[in-house]
């Protein structure tokens, strides 16, 4: 089993640290030798089988039918302090996560991953002179564990809608020497989405305008593509491949997608992406290694 170096609970803009591997964090919290349940295993499968009327077993299923339930993570912890007041203060830091969406990060000797969900705290109430054991439980609607550090890159157009001959201010006529604008050879309109995890990954594309005629992303090698028909201005357009939605300023604008081929990056695989739109904006591409 991997050695837990430390873990963190993020909630409401605050971070609480739990030390592992025999140490005590500055917050007075540790992960005990009991470790973390539900981290190094898959959640329960969510598969509907149809029994054969004639013959043994059930009908065959496809890989797309193999799904999983929500993940439940139980962290066995303890608060360490010189007195009862110090112990209570450490527990209060954890209880701040109540009624909040939380992220729980665990760093061991081979990985750095996190999950998101809601947190609860339970304790048997048995006080000792300098420590108190409790259990932190996170219920995660999204069962995947995601890499804390994302893979990111930017795409810029291979051409700009403003390129071409310029007649100068006031349409006074062509100015010599002629300038044909930015060279397409210096553009970066192609990139590769890489997933080094054990489960499928869902990229997120953030389109920063201006793109006066909308934006189009192609995925060579896949029968997939994304095309947004409306202009993209100051407020970024977010294309989320997990929810298969487009949003601007938090508002759903998926109805303006004329192509909805959202890509999925397979485990241990990659997907190429190219920007096929004119404009002077850029596209931020993000994908995280995903583990089940």
N, C-alpha and C positions, 0 to 999 in steps of 0.2 A: 504494500500500500504506500502511496505517496506521503511525503512528510509535509504537513501543513506549516508554512512559514508564517503567514498572517492572513487575516480576513478583515473586511471592512463592511459596515452597514451605512448606506447613504440614504438619507431621508430629509426632505425639507431644507435642503442646502447645508445640512450638517453631516459630518462623517465621524463615525465611532469605530475605533480600531480594536480588534481582538488579536492578541499575540498568540502565536503557536510555537511549536518546537521548544517548549520549556521556558519561554520568556513571559514577561508581563508588560502590556502596553502602557503608554502614558495615561490612558483612560482607566487603568486598573482592571482590565478585562483580559481573559485568556480563553482559548479553546482547550477544553480538557482532553485527557487521553482517550475519552470515548469518541472524540472526533465529530464528523458530520455525516448524518444519515441522508440518503437520497441524492448524494452528489455524484458518486462514481457508479451509478446504475441508471438504467432507463426507467421512466415512469411505467405504470401499468399499460399494457396494450389496449387499444380501443378498436377491436376488429369484430365486425358482424359476420358470422358464419351462417351459411345455409346448408343444413344437413341434407345429404343425398337420400332421396326416397328409395332408390334401389342401389345397393352397393354400400361399401364401408366409408365412413368419414363424411366430410363435408365437401362442397364444391370448391374448386380451386379459386384462389384470389390473386389479384394483381398487386404489384408493389405499391401502386397508388392507394390501395385499400389498407395498407399497414400504417396505422396512426397510433398516437399515444395520448394518454390523458394528461391532465395538469401534473406538474412536478411539485412534490412537497419536500422541502429541505428542513431537517432538524439539526440545529447546531448546539452541541453540548458545551456550555460555557460556565464560567465562574467569575465572580467579582472578587478582587483581592484588595484589601485595605488595612490600614493600621487600626481603624476603629469602625464602629457601626455607621457613623455619619459618612465616612468615605465609601463604605459599601453601598449605602443608599444613593449616594451621588452617582456612582457608576451605573447602578440599575436605572436611575432616572434618565441617563443619557440614552439608554436603549429604549425606554418607554416612550421617548419622543417620537418614535416611528409610528405610534398609534394613529389611525385614520389617514395615513399617508401611503402613497406609492413608494416603494423602497427598491433599492438595488443592493444585492449582497454579492460582494466580490471575495473570491478565495484564491490565494496565491500559494501554490505548492512548489515542489522542486522541479516540476515539469510543465506547468501550465499556469495561466493567469486568466480566469474566466469569471463571468458574473451571471446572475439571474435577476429578474424583476418580479415583484408581486406585492403581497400584503404580509405584514409581520404580526406575530403574537408572541407573548412571553409567558412562560409558566415556571413556577418554582415550588418545591415542596415546603418551603418556609423554614427549613432546618438551618438555623444560624450556627456558625462556628466562630471562633475567636477572630479570625482574620479573613474568612472567605465565605461565599454563599454561592451554591450551585444553582443554575437555572437553565432552561432550554429556550432557545430562540427558534421559532418555526416560521418559515416563509412559504406561502402557497403561491405558486407561479402559474398563471393562466397560460403563459408561453413556456413549454417544457424545455426548450433548448437552452444550453449553456453557451454564452457568446464570449468571444475573445474580448478582453478589456481594451486592448489596443486594436483599432480598426485599420484596415487597409484603405488608403485614400489616394485619389489622384484627380486631376482636373482635365477636362476636355475644352478646347477652344475651337471656334469654327475654322475650317480650311480656307474660307473666303468670307469677306465682309460684304454686307448688302450695300455699303457705301463705296466699294471699289469701282474703278473705272476712270475715265478721263474727267478731269475737273476743269470747269470753265471759270473758276475763280470767283471772287466776290463781285456781285453786281452783274454777272454774266458778261464780263468784259472781253471774253474770248480765251482761247487756249494759251496757257503760259508754258514757255519752253525753258529748260528741258522738261519733257512730259514725265509725269509720275503716274505709275500704275498702281500705287498703293502697296500694301504689305504683300510680301511673297508667300505663296501657299506652302512653300517648302519649309517655312519656319513654324508651321502650325502643329498642334498636337490634338488632332481630332479623333484619335484612335487610342484605346487602352484595353487592358485585360483585367477582368475581375477574377480574383483567385480565392479559393476556399480550401484551407488546409485542415479543416475539421473532419468529423466523422458523420455529419449530417448535412442536409441541404441548407444553403444559405440564401437569404433574400436581400438583394442590394437596395440601396436608397439613392436616388438621383435628385440633386437640388439644382434647379435651373435658375441662374441669375441673369436677368436681362441686361440690355434690351435684345429681344428677338422679335422683331416687328411682325414676322409672318408665322409665329409659333415655333415649335421645336420638334425635331425628329431624331430618334435614336434607333440605330440598326444594330442587330446582334448577328454578325456573320456566322454561318454554320448552324444557326437555329432558325426554326420557322417562327420567328418572333420579332416584334418591333413595337416601338412606342411613338405615337405622333399626337401632339397637342396642337389644335387648330387655331387657338387664340393667341394674340400677342402676349409676350412675357415682358413685364416692365420691372419696376423697382422692387416690388414684393416678389420674392422667389417662389417658383413653382416646385413643389415637392412630389416626386413620384415614388411611392412606397410599394415595393414588389410583394411584400407579405400580405398587406391588406388589399393590394391591387387597386389603389386609389390615387387620385391626383388632388392636391390641395394647394390653395393660395391663401396665406394669412389665416390658416386654420379652417377655411371654408372649402367644402367639397366641390371640386370642379371636374369630377371624373366624366361627366356628360360631354365634355369638350374633347375627349380623347377619340380620335378617329381610328387609331390602331391601339389595341390593348394586349399586345404580346409581352406581358411582364416576364422577364427572365428569372430562372432559378439556377443558382450555381451548385452543381452536384458536389457531394463530399469528395475531397481530394482532387477536385477538378477546377476548370476555369471557363470563362465565357468572355469572348471579345465584344467590345462595344465601340461604335463609331458615331460621331455627331455629324448629321447630314443637314444642317440648317445654317442659313446665313444670318449674321448679326454681329454685335460687338460684345456679347456677354460670354458666359462660360458655364460649364456644368461640373458640379462637384459630385464625384462618384465615391460611394462608401459601401464596403462589405466587410463583414466580420467572420472569422473562422467560427464555425458553428458545431457544437458537440451535443450529442444526445446521451 
